[in-house]
Amino acid sequence: MAGLMIQGTGSDVGKSVLVAGLCRALANRGLSVLPFKPQNMSNNAAVTADGGEIGRAQALQAIAARAPLHTDMNPVLLKPQADHTAQLVVHGQVRGTLGAANFIEGRRPLLPEVLQSWERLRARCDIVVVEGAGSPAEINLREGDIANMGFARAAGVPVVLAGDIDRGGVIAALVGTRAVIDPADAAMIRGFIINKFRGDLSLFADGYAAIEQRTGWPGFGVLPWLPAVSRLPSEDAVVLDRAAGRTGEGLLIACPMLPRIANFDDLDPLKTEPGVTVAMVPPGTTIPAEADVIVLPGTKATIADMAFLRAQGWDIDVLAHHRRGRAVLGICGGYQMLGRTIADPLGLEGPPGEVAGLGLMDHATVLQPRKTLRDVRGTALGAPFAGYEMHMGETGRAPADTPFAMLEDGRTDGAVSPCGRVMGTYCHGLFGSGVLRRAFLARLGVEGNGLDHGATVDAALDELAEGMERHLDIDGLLALGRA
């Protein structure tokens, strides 16, 4: 019943991956290990076995630990749905909305519930590996904190601070964190890790020693840039800013980067296919006219992102693409956008109202307060698949359209237009099925590899764990967690 927390000098320094790799390394040593993140902010979420939702990073970490997904692994999840508001999810269920004005006060009462989840996890395993959020150096957010030092001190969990050397300034980031945080918070930090190193390690020996000398914290190693990480799903939409465009010939799948894009890892399996390029289209850029397929992704705020899509002129691009006889796929919120109207009579996403969709399908969507959260299995495009639903809307299907999927529980999902070139579904995770991915690509004249994406991710986790065993002091980290 031990614990160890990985915090970072900033966002996107690799905390999620480090926790996943540590979970797999400890699981490979025969330990029972579980992941935990007290508070997460992400629109990428996964459905749990107990009927709730958690951040996808914790889902990946649970897979790394070879443990079933549970809402205790991420008791507080904030899902941004407007510029200054976020949906509040506690123990997997929607509890309301937090705004910038009440953010600190709104999260403060949640610490007891966070600690309840922590205690339940501790009782179930040998060690819990905890991920912080953002950075403890954000001292303006320290009051009422439940994500970093507020949790660490309340739970008595030792902290290891991770710094990203690839972005530069890692010495200042680590030493600066030591300088600005409260001494009692600094006392919780028992060491540091350098992440994402490229090049000759000997060139950093003096820098490593300087960090130890200036902070008083021991180092637990320097982790190089590991190729396996690129085969793991990313949680944060910040990675989309670095998304590549078309590479060579082959099938081009274009996906507009909506401001509130959600569950964009739906497309990750397609990126592994030879001859397939998934191009994320940033704001201010037209959707490529040569695209073979446009995928409209999930979104946390369909109406707001529908307005953004129009403001970018992407609606014109999508309609022109369709007139050229090419395919369009909408997933979840993207499926809602394909229809005639999207209505929010209760003001769940913003002011009550109704907006026009793209009109490529003859259905209407009404947003509802009850969120649908469930794993699904079925058949789509003649192929079996497993995925999950996560949405707050109800969408009717026009008589002329056929179902996209037949589900094992007897329900139907989504729609395919009479021409067969416009498809919509509420099911996330479809393309993880190699058989379905191959069937989808076959409709576009491409032969897919049919590989199981879950097996690809699992192999990458083992590679990550092996790399961490080689380059980090895992024995020391384990001893610290057990102290």
Secondary structure, 3 states (H helix, E strand, C coil): CEEEEEEECCCCCCHHHHHHHHHHHHHHCCCCEEEECCEEECCCEEECCCCCEEEHHHHHHHHHCCCCCCHHHCCEEEEEEECCEEEEEECCEEEEEEEHHHHHHHHHHHHHHHHHHHHHHHCCCCEEEEECCCCCCCHHHCCCCCCCHHHHHHHCCCEEEEEECCCCCHHHHHHHHHHHCCHHHHCCEEEEEEEEECCCHHHHHHHHHHHHHHHCCCEEEEEECCHHHHHCCCCCHHHHHHCCCCCCCCEEEEEECCCCEECHHHHHHHHCCCCEEEEEECCCCCCCCCCCEEEECEECCHHHHHHHHHHCCHHHHHHHHHHCCCEEEEECHHHHHCCCEEEECCCCCCCCEEEECCCCCCCEEEEEEEEEEEEEEEEECCEEEEEEEEEEEEECCCCCCECCEEECCCCEECEECCCCCEEEECEECHHHCHHHHHHHHHCCCCCCCCCCHHHHHHHHHHHHHHHHHHHECHHHHHHHHHC
